[in-house]
Amino acid sequence: MRIAMIGQKGIPAIYGGIERHVEELANELANQDHDVLVYARRWYNPKNINRVNGIKIIFTPTIHTKHLDAIAHTFFSTIHVLFQKPDIIHYHGVGPSLISWIPRIFLPETRIITTAHCLDRYHQKWGWFARLILRFGEWTAAKFSHTTIAVSKTIQNYYLNEYKKQTIFIPNGIRTTEKRPGPRLRENDKQPKFVGENKWGLQSNKYVLMVSRLVKHKGAHYLVYAWQLASRRYPQLLDDYKLVIVGGSNFTDEYVHALKSSAINNKNIVFTDWQSGTTLDELYANAGLFVHPSENEGMPITVLQAMSHARPALVSDIPEHKEVITDDQFWFANANIDSLAEKIIELIKKPALLSQTGLENKRIVENKYNWRDICRQTIRIYNN
């Protein structure tokens, strides 16, 4: 089959859950000899990349602003794909699905699939008009797609209640690591060190990690304030620990500046900016505790990544998180700084629980969130 992916920023994934989802799915499809086209934005991917692992990368124009980037790129990608005549066009996200009526008219034989990765209109960065448009995007994902996929049961239930639409639940996946990355020997080092030790003075199992775009609804500010509160309450417990926040701005420079300013006098809070590849893997694998304080999610790939590295994950008690992390010892009250601070203290006091839970987390993702199985389910939809 010829399959076109539209809506993502591009691959290889530098950051972003949708981008990682598309990259893994496209790789599995290409490995099975399908002809896969992935539409990309030049600001996100290197300009000289036009093929990755047998996947064709197609760059189309965009308007790189907060409100127009996704919809402009989706429009130009959709116009381009009309001339490629694919068997499947797979839109990723409810925003991009706004354009899905075009191929329904001009490519009537092509099947249209939309994956609802998140209910984007609840994100704090959007104003009232953008939220209205995203609400309309939810409707188009239900109306114009031959099949709509929901990455969480929460989203599946939402579509059934709001739009009377039967969606198919296929979660995000993760590729588990065979062994824990790092530490690695580096030039002139007598002892092996992992990259975080050299770059940011980190010690293995002695830091709390968050990996995310630094946008307000992801809740990094809750974590910074909670960490400072916990450190004041139990200085001896946390003095050897650091808080590490991996990620950067996504049209949110003002928020990022305020976030860093709130931590400027705390030497135990580290901002690394965006990281990828081996560096990111090592940061996951050597963390003592992973925290995801997001107020709104679809199916959080960053939590699955931490779990795949056998890390315990502390999450806000939103329904999408509770689908993945079922042990209530690892929930804190959403948007509640005091609750988050107390949970950090409580869990760091229990290293045996953290170790045991990390191993169980890895077993969970291997059994429930395996990309090979997820790809098989997706191909079944394509064939049907």
Secondary structure, 3 states (H helix, E strand, C coil): CEEEEECCCCCCCCCCHHHHHHHHHHHHHHHCCCEEEEEECCCCCCCCCCEECCEEEEECCCCCCCCCHHHHHHHHHHHHHCCCCCCEEEEECCCHHHHCHHHHHHCCCCEEEEEECCCHHHCCCCCHHHHHHHHHHHHHHHHCCCEEEECCHHHHHHHHHHHCCCCEECCCCECCCCCCCCCECCCCCCCCECHHHHHHCCCCCCEEEEECCCCHHHCHHHHHHHHHHHHHHCHHHHCCCEEEEECCCCCCHHHHHHHHHHCCCCCCEEEEECCCHHHHHHHHHCCCEEEECCCCCCCCHHHHHHHHCCCCEEEECCHHHHHHCCCHHHEECCCCHHHHHHHHHHHHCCHHHHHHHHHHHHHHHHHHCEHHHHHHHHHHHHHC
